[in-house]
Amino acid sequence: MNPYGDSKLVGERLVRWAVEAGGLRAASLRYFNVAGTASAELVDTGTANLIPLALGAIARGERPTVFGDDYPTPDGTCVRDYVHVVDLADAHVAVLDALESGRATSPVYNVGTGTGSSVREVVERAAAITGMPFEPFYAPRRAGDPPAVVGDVSLIARELGWRARLGLDDILRSAWDARPGAQARSSRSGSA
């Protein structure tokens, strides 16, 4: 649907061609929206993804921005599949174990939860988890944002037995608790 997706597809083709040329066993993983953290040292405070953007705005006392509320989705905001970075790491291990053991693998696996959360749901859960209620700022749609992107994870579940164990609240809580100054914010807001 966009240049970003095209670039990922080209990468998958390159891996497939290398495997076909011989001497390499590989599988590509299609990550969905990776977020959360396993430790404070690895927290994502970047500005390219909804969760760090929203949590950063909340931490600064600002209203998070939601781009578009007129999509053909249940609440009008984009729907995405958010996967915890810890689950993503486990998916890598599952694929590497299969490759190392010589088991047949598919060339590509989706890595997500198989469940979508709308942008509105994410910001509402962020408000609940941070203990800092707010009303988001609604801005016009961004060009190239598809209404919904949710991974079909049945193949990796069936072939490798992998499933995401952590959900949206786990993602938000780990990312919030690991942000710089989390202890001070938690004591002020009364959140755990």
Secondary structure, 3 states (H helix, E strand, C coil): CCHHHHHHHHHHHHHHHHHHHCCCCCCEEEECEEECCCCHHHCCCCCCCHHHHHHHHHHCCCCCEEECCCCCCCCCCCEECEEEHHHHHHHHHHHHHHHHHCCCCCCEEEECCCCCEEHHHHHHHHHHHHCCCCCCEEECCCCCCCCEECCCCHHHHHHHCCCCCCCHHHHHHHHHHHCCCHHHHHHHHCCC
